[in-house]
Amino acid sequence: MRGTGKLAAGTLAGVLLASAAAGTAAATGDPVRAAVGNLVAEGGFPGAVVQVRNGETVSRFGAGYANPATREPAGPHHRFRIASNTKAFVAAVVLRLAGEGALSLDDSIERRLPGVVRGPGYEPEKITVRMLLNHTSGVHDPLDPHFFDPYLVWGNRAYVYPPSEVIRRSLVDPPSFAPGAQTDYSNTGYLLLGKVIEKVTRNDVREEIQRRLLGPLGLERTYFPLRSPFPRGPHLRGYDLSEPVKDMTVFSPSYDWTAGAMVSTVDDLATFHRALLSGRLLEPAQQAELERLVPHGEFGAYGAGVETLDLPCPGGPKTVWGNTGAGPGFYSVSMSTEDGSKQIVLALNVYDLAKDVAHEDPLPSSPLPAVTAALC
C-alpha cells in the first residue's frame, strides 16, 4: 500500500518516471548490472537484488548490502516485502473464481458483501468486482492524515489494523467519483476483493493463494503474513530516508492485507508473473479480463491486478506489463515486455512512507535506468 501522498495514485510511471534524470546505465559491459550498481553506489540504496531474463537466459545477482550493519551482501535468495505486487496474486484468484462460475466480474459488491460498503455517497449496488480489480470503483484509501500514526508517530511497528477497520475508515468520506467514471488507485478496493474471496470460498484468502498459485508454481519462498511484523528467513532489511536512517524491516503488514502484505524473492516473483502474463494460470476469457485496460494517465493503464507502462526507450516508447510494490522500507518492480521475451524483477531496500504521506519523494533515486536497461 502506498501512503496518501503524491504516489498514492499507485502508478508505475509516478515512481519510475518522476526522477528520470537520475542517470542511465553505463554504455559498456552489462548495462543492467551497471545500472543496478549505480543505484547502490550513487543512488542512495543500501542494497538491491535482481533477476533479469532475456529469452531463456536468466541472470540473478545482488548489489550492496542486505544488512549494512553486519555488511551481509545482498543476494537473490533474500526475501523482501513485495507490497502491491500482492494485488496480482489476489486478482488471479478472483479471475479463477470467475472462470469456475463461483462469481461474475459484473457482480456488485453489494451482492457479494451485503451491507459492507456503507458511507456517504456510496452506491454499492453499482460497484462491480471488475471495477475493484481495475481501480475504477471510486473507493479510496483512508483519507485521515493520522491513519499511519500507530507506526510512524507512536512507534508501534507491531500495531494490527484488521482489514475491516481499514475498510471502515476508508468509507467515512465520500467516494472519489461515481462507479466506473474514472480511475484512481485503490488499496481498499483490494481489501474488499480479499473479503469477496473469503466469502465465496468460505476459506482463508491466504490458503486460497497457497492452494491455487504458490503450491502449483513451487513458490516455496513466498508467503502471506497476517500479523507478525518479523520477516522469515534470509531477508533484506528495509530503511527510510531520515537522518539517521530508521530500520523499517519490522513492520506489521496487517493494514495492507490483500492489497500488499506478501513476502517473496526475485525468482519466485519472476516465476509468478511469467506464468500469469503468459496465460498459464487463467482460461482465455479470464486472461482477456486480466489484460483489459483502462488508461490512468499519460504513460500507462490498469488491467485486473496488473498495470502497463509506456517505457521511454531509445527507439521509442515500449509497453511493458507487471506490477510495482512500495511500502515501508521496500520498493520493487516486476515487469515484462509485451511479447514476454524480456523480464526484470528488481527489489530495493529504501522506501520512506512518511515522506510519501507528506507529499515528498519516498525514494532516494529512480530505478528507471535499471528497468530500461533490462527491457528496452
C-alpha positions in Angstrom: 0.0 0.0 0.0 1.2 3.5 -0.8 0.5 6.3 1.6 -1.7 9.3 1.0 0.9 11.4 -0.7 1.8 12.1 -4.3 2.5 8.4 -5.0 -0.9 7.3 -3.7 -2.1 7.1 -7.4 -0.1 3.9 -7.4 1.2 4.3 -10.9 4.4 2.8 -12.0 5.1 5.9 -14.0 4.7 8.0 -10.9 7.7 6.4 -9.3 9.9 5.4 -12.2 9.4 8.5 -14.3 9.4 11.1 -11.6 13.2 11.0 -11.3 14.1 10.0 -14.9 17.1 12.4 -14.8 18.7 10.1 -12.2 21.0 8.8 -14.9 21.4 6.0 -17.4 23.3 2.7 -17.4 26.9 2.5 -18.5 27.3 2.0 -22.2 29.8 -0.8 -21.9 29.6 -4.2 -20.2 26.4 -5.5 -18.7 24.0 -2.5 -18.7 21.6 -3.9 -16.2 24.4 -4.8 -13.7 25.9 -1.3 -14.3 22.5 0.4 -13.7 21.8 -1.6 -10.5 25.3 -0.9 -9.3 24.8 2.8 -9.8 21.6 2.6 -7.7 23.7 1.4 -4.8 26.9 3.3 -5.4 25.4 6.6 -6.2 21.6 6.3 -5.9 21.3 6.1 -2.2 20.1 2.5 -1.8 22.0 0.2 0.6 21.2 -2.9 -1.4 19.4 -4.3 -4.4 18.5 -7.8 -5.7 17.6 -8.6 -9.3 16.5 -11.3 -11.6 16.8 -10.5 -15.4 15.6 -12.6 -18.2 16.3 -12.2 -22.0 14.6 -15.1 -23.8 15.5 -18.2 -21.8 18.8 -16.7 -20.5 18.4 -15.8 -16.8 20.8 -13.9 -14.6 20.4 -13.1 -10.9 22.6 -11.0 -8.7 22.7 -8.6 -5.8 24.5 -5.3 -5.2 25.3 -3.7 -1.9 24.1 -5.0 1.4 21.1 -6.9 2.7 22.1 -5.6 6.1 24.5 -2.7 6.2 25.1 -3.0 9.9 26.5 -6.6 9.5 27.8 -6.0 5.9 25.8 -9.0 4.8 25.9 -8.9 0.9 22.5 -8.6 -0.8 21.7 -11.7 -2.9 18.8 -13.0 -4.9 17.9 -15.5 -2.2 16.9 -12.7 0.2 13.2 -12.2 0.7 11.6 -8.8 0.7 8.1 -7.3 1.2 6.5 -7.2 -2.3 3.8 -4.7 -1.2 1.4 -4.0 -4.1 2.8 -6.9 -6.2 0.4 -8.8 -3.9 -2.5 -7.5 -6.0 -1.7 -9.7 -9.0 -1.9 -12.8 -6.8 -5.3 -11.7 -5.4 -6.6 -10.7 -8.9 -5.5 -14.1 -10.2 -7.6 -15.9 -7.6 -10.6 -13.7 -8.3 -10.3 -14.3 -12.0 -10.0 -18.1 -11.5 -13.2 -18.0 -9.3 -14.9 -16.2 -12.2 -13.7 -18.9 -14.6 -15.2 -21.5 -12.3 -18.5 -19.8 -12.2 -18.3 -19.0 -8.5 -18.7 -15.3 -9.1 -19.1 -12.9 -12.0 -17.0 -9.8 -12.6 -20.2 -8.0 -13.1 -21.5 -8.9 -9.6 -22.0 -5.9 -7.4 -20.1 -5.6 -4.2 -23.5 -5.3 -2.5 -24.3 -8.8 -3.8 -21.1 -10.3 -2.7 -20.6 -8.4 0.6 -24.1 -7.2 1.5 -24.0 -4.2 4.0 -20.2 -3.8 4.0 -19.8 -0.8 1.7 -21.7 1.9 3.5 -20.8 5.6 3.5 -21.8 9.0 2.3 -22.4 9.0 -1.4 -21.6 5.3 -2.0 -23.7 3.2 -4.3 -22.6 -0.4 -3.6 -25.1 -1.9 -5.9 -23.3 -0.1 -8.8 -19.7 -1.0 -7.8 -18.7 -4.3 -9.5 -16.0 -6.8 -8.9 -14.4 -5.7 -12.2 -14.3 -2.1 -11.0 -12.4 -3.2 -7.9 -9.9 -5.1 -10.0 -9.1 -2.2 -12.3 -9.3 0.7 -9.9 -12.5 2.3 -11.3 -14.8 1.8 -8.3 -14.3 5.2 -6.7 -13.5 3.6 -3.4 -10.4 5.3 -2.0 -8.0 4.6 0.8 -8.3 6.2 4.3 -8.0 10.0 4.0 -7.3 10.5 7.7 -3.8 12.0 7.8 -3.3 10.2 11.1 -4.0 6.8 9.7 -0.3 5.7 9.9 0.3 7.3 13.3 0.5 4.0 15.1 3.6 3.1 13.0 5.1 6.5 12.3 4.3 8.6 15.3 3.6 6.1 18.2 6.5 3.8 17.1 4.3 0.7 17.4 5.5 -1.3 14.4 3.5 -4.3 15.5 0.2 -2.4 15.5 -2.5 -4.5 13.9 -5.1 -2.9 11.6 -7.8 -5.5 10.8 -8.9 -5.2 7.2 -12.5 -4.5 8.3 -11.2 -1.4 10.2 -9.2 -0.1 7.2 -12.3 -0.6 5.0 -14.5 1.2 7.6 -12.1 4.2 7.8 -11.9 4.4 4.0 -15.7 4.7 3.7 -16.0 7.6 6.2 -15.5 10.1 3.4 -17.4 10.2 0.1 -16.1 8.2 -2.9 -13.6 9.8 -5.3 -16.1 9.5 -8.2 -19.1 7.6 -9.4 -18.6 3.9 -10.0 -16.8 3.4 -13.4 -16.4 7.1 -14.1 -12.7 7.4 -13.6 -9.6 5.6 -12.4 -7.9 6.0 -9.0 -5.6 3.5 -7.4 -7.3 1.9 -4.5 -5.8 -0.4 -1.9 -9.1 -0.6 -0.1 -10.7 -2.0 -3.3 -8.3 -4.9 -3.0 -9.2 -5.4 0.7 -12.8 -5.7 -0.4 -11.7 -8.3 -3.0 -10.0 -10.3 -0.3 -13.2 -10.3 1.6 -15.0 -11.4 -1.5 -12.6 -14.4 -1.9 -13.2 -15.5 1.6 -17.0 -15.1 1.4 -17.2 -17.1 -1.9 -14.7 -19.8 -0.9 -15.6 -19.9 2.8 -11.8 -20.2 3.3 -8.9 -18.0 4.4 -7.6 -16.0 1.4 -4.1 -17.0 2.2 -5.0 -20.6 1.9 -6.6 -19.9 -1.5 -3.5 -18.2 -2.7 -1.3 -21.1 -1.5 -3.6 -23.8 -3.0 -4.2 -22.1 -6.3 -0.9 -20.3 -7.0 2.0 -20.8 -4.7 1.8 -24.6 -4.4 1.3 -25.4 -8.1 4.1 -23.0 -9.1 6.5 -24.2 -6.5 6.9 -20.8 -4.9 8.3 -22.1 -1.7 9.9 -18.8 -0.6 6.8 -16.8 -1.0 4.3 -16.4 1.9 1.5 -14.2 3.1 2.0 -12.9 6.7 -1.1 -11.8 8.6 0.0 -10.0 11.8 3.6 -10.8 12.6 5.9 -7.8 11.8 9.0 -10.1 11.5 10.1 -11.4 8.1 11.1 -15.1 7.9 14.4 -16.5 6.8 17.1 -14.5 5.0 15.7 -11.2 4.0 16.7 -7.6 3.0 16.5 -5.1 5.8 14.5 -2.0 4.7 15.1 1.6 5.5 13.6 5.1 5.3 15.3 8.4 4.3 15.5 10.1 7.7 18.8 11.2 9.2 19.9 9.0 10.8 18.0 6.4 8.8 15.4 4.2 10.5 15.3 0.5 10.0 11.8 -0.3 8.8 12.2 -4.0 8.5 10.0 -4.9 11.5 6.6 -3.7 10.5 3.1 -5.3 10.7 1.7 -5.9 7.2 -1.9 -6.1 8.6 -3.0 -2.8 7.2 -2.1 -4.0 3.7 -3.6 -7.5 3.8 -4.7 -8.4 0.3 -3.5 -5.1 -1.1 0.1 -5.7 -0.3 1.2 -7.9 2.6 3.1 -10.7 0.8 6.8 -11.5 1.0 8.8 -13.1 -1.8 12.1 -13.4 -3.7 13.0 -12.1 -7.1 13.0 -15.7 -8.5 9.6 -16.5 -7.1 8.1 -13.2 -8.2 9.5 -13.6 -11.7 8.1 -17.2 -11.9 4.6 -16.0 -10.9 4.4 -13.0 -13.2 5.8 -15.0 -16.2 3.1 -17.7 -15.6 0.4 -15.1 -15.2 1.2 -12.9 -18.1 1.8 -15.8 -20.5 -1.7 -17.2 -19.9 -0.7 -20.3 -17.9 -2.8 -19.6 -14.9 -6.1 -18.4 -16.4 -8.6 -19.6 -19.1 -8.6 -17.4 -22.2 -11.7 -15.4 -21.2 -10.2 -14.6 -17.8 -6.8 -13.8 -19.4 -8.7 -11.3 -21.6 -10.1 -9.7 -18.5 -6.6 -9.5 -16.9 -5.4 -7.7 -20.0 -8.5 -5.4 -20.4 -7.0 -2.0 -19.9 -8.3 1.3 -18.6 -6.0 4.3 -19.0 -4.7 6.1 -15.9 -2.7 9.0 -17.2 -0.3 9.8 -19.9 2.0 6.8 -19.6 0.1 3.7 -18.6 -3.1 1.8 -17.9 -4.6 -0.6 -15.3 -5.7 -4.2 -16.0 -7.1 -6.6 -13.5 -4.4 -6.6 -10.9 -1.6 -5.6 -13.3 -0.6 -2.4 -14.9 1.2 -1.2 -18.1 3.7 1.5 -18.7 4.9 3.0 -21.9 8.6 2.8 -21.1 10.8 5.5 -22.6 13.2 3.5 -24.8 15.8 4.9 -27.2 13.8 3.6 -30.2 10.5 5.0 -28.9 8.1 4.0 -26.1 7.7 0.3 -25.4 4.8 -1.1 -23.5 5.7 -3.3 -20.5 3.4 -5.2 -18.2 3.5 -6.1 -14.5 3.4 -4.5 -11.1 5.3 -2.4 -8.7 5.3 -2.6 -4.9 6.0 0.2 -2.4 5.8 0.0 1.3 7.8 0.9 4.5 11.5 0.1 3.7 11.0 -1.6 0.3 10.4 -0.8 -3.3 10.1 -3.4 -6.1 9.5 -3.6 -9.8 8.3 -6.8 -11.6 7.8 -6.0 -15.3 8.0 -7.8 -18.7 7.9 -6.7 -22.3 4.6 -7.2 -24.1 5.8 -10.2 -26.0 7.3 -11.8 -22.8 10.8 -12.0 -24.2 12.4 -9.8 -21.6 11.7 -9.5 -17.8 13.1 -7.9 -14.8 12.3 -8.2 -11.1 14.2 -5.6 -9.0 14.0 -5.1 -5.2 15.4 -2.1 -3.4 15.6 -1.6 0.4 14.6 2.0 0.8 11.1 3.4 0.7 10.0 6.3 3.0 6.3 6.0 3.9 6.4 9.2 6.0 7.7 11.2 3.0 5.1 9.7 0.8 2.4 10.7 3.3 3.9 14.2 3.4 3.8 14.5 -0.4 7.6 14.2 -0.7 9.8 11.9 -2.7 9.9 8.5 -0.9 12.9 7.1 -2.9 16.5 8.4 -3.0 16.7 8.0 -6.8 14.7 6.5 -9.7 15.0 2.8 -10.6 14.2 3.7 -14.2 17.7 3.2 -15.6 17.8 -0.4 -14.5 14.3 -1.1 -15.9 15.1 0.4 -19.3 18.4 -1.4 -19.5 16.6 -4.7 -19.0 13.5 -4.1 -21.1 14.4 -1.7 -23.9 
